[in-house]
Amino acid sequence: MREGTRFGRRSTRITALAAAAALAAGVVACGSDSGGSGGGGGSSSAKKEVTIGLITKTESNPFFVKMKEGAQAQAKKDNVKLLTASGKTDTDNASQVTAMENMTTQGAKVILDVPADSKAIVPAIKKARAAGVTVITLDTPTEPQSAADALFATDNLKAGQLIGEYAKAKVKAMGITPKIAMLDLAPGISVGVLRHNGFLKGFGIKDGDPQIVGAAPTLGDQAKGQAAMETLLQKDKGINVIYSINEPSGFGGATALKAAGKNPKDFILVSVDGGCNAIKNGIKPGIIDATSQQYPLKMAALGVEKGAAAARGGAKPSGYTDTGVNLITASPIKGVTSKDAAFGTANCWG
């Protein structure tokens, strides 16, 4: 879903030629870099070097920075030559396709990918797998999920459900009639759909419910989140429950609400990601009431660890591995399981 955007991000158009050139320059070896920590390990001298690629949606988003750190640290432990690349925006599929082709050519035995477009990336994944590459998706599943060998990710439906349940309980505690704004990601991206649907499930409603004022895409970007919120407020100035796909879009929504004269005490804003900036400047001061925290470092470290083992003849990763999610809030509600801001700070990223 967060901080630039996990789901944090800016949108610019680039030509196919520019994308290819950028990716050709952007695929770098970084197996000697240091970073976060992951499972596994052992003496790298006893292991033959293998090449693994990591493709994220963007390079600047703290979520993906932390993911890269996890991959780099595990690569150093496992004697892995790590190739890395990213798109220009969260929805830049063309750059990811180019990166996957480049990494396959450079001898990557495993490619870890955070799909920018869950459906559009599938042909490139099929091509890589046909060339003998094991493809593991991180954070965002493909459509269908079986297009890749394995998925290491947050249960995004659960992440949405947790904040939906919290929002529902807080509505009851405040004694208000909900008027809901949905600050979504973008059509066709599975992680956004899963979080959106999870929130509705947790709140106990479905799309089209009259309690929903409207929904608008934000691409997980703060400025676009603000613009989307401004548009929705024109439809109904009484909006008092805001679902945001990630924390940057949530902060954008909060800015629009403040400009409209709204006090954070008068509305409920929930989100997903659990980045350090969001805990410090969102959860603690009560601008964001609750967020579902996920763990990008763990996703990437597991991907490198399991991928390296497979590349050396071990078991090939398959199916879905849940990397965990926790509801973080500074304002707990009775009956809703959550962790406090201190836990959120100790386990945040960015």
Beta strands, then each sheet from edge to edge (+ up, - down):
strand 1: 28-29
strand 2: 50-56
strand 3: 80-86
strand 4: 110-113
strand 5: 134-138
strand 6: 150-153
strand 7: 180-184
strand 8: 212-217
strand 9: 241-244
strand 10: 268-273
strand 11: 290-293
strand 12: 319-322
strand 13: 326-329
sheet 1: 1+ 3- 2- 4- 5- 6- 12-
sheet 2: 8+ 7+ 9+ 10+ 11+ 13-
end
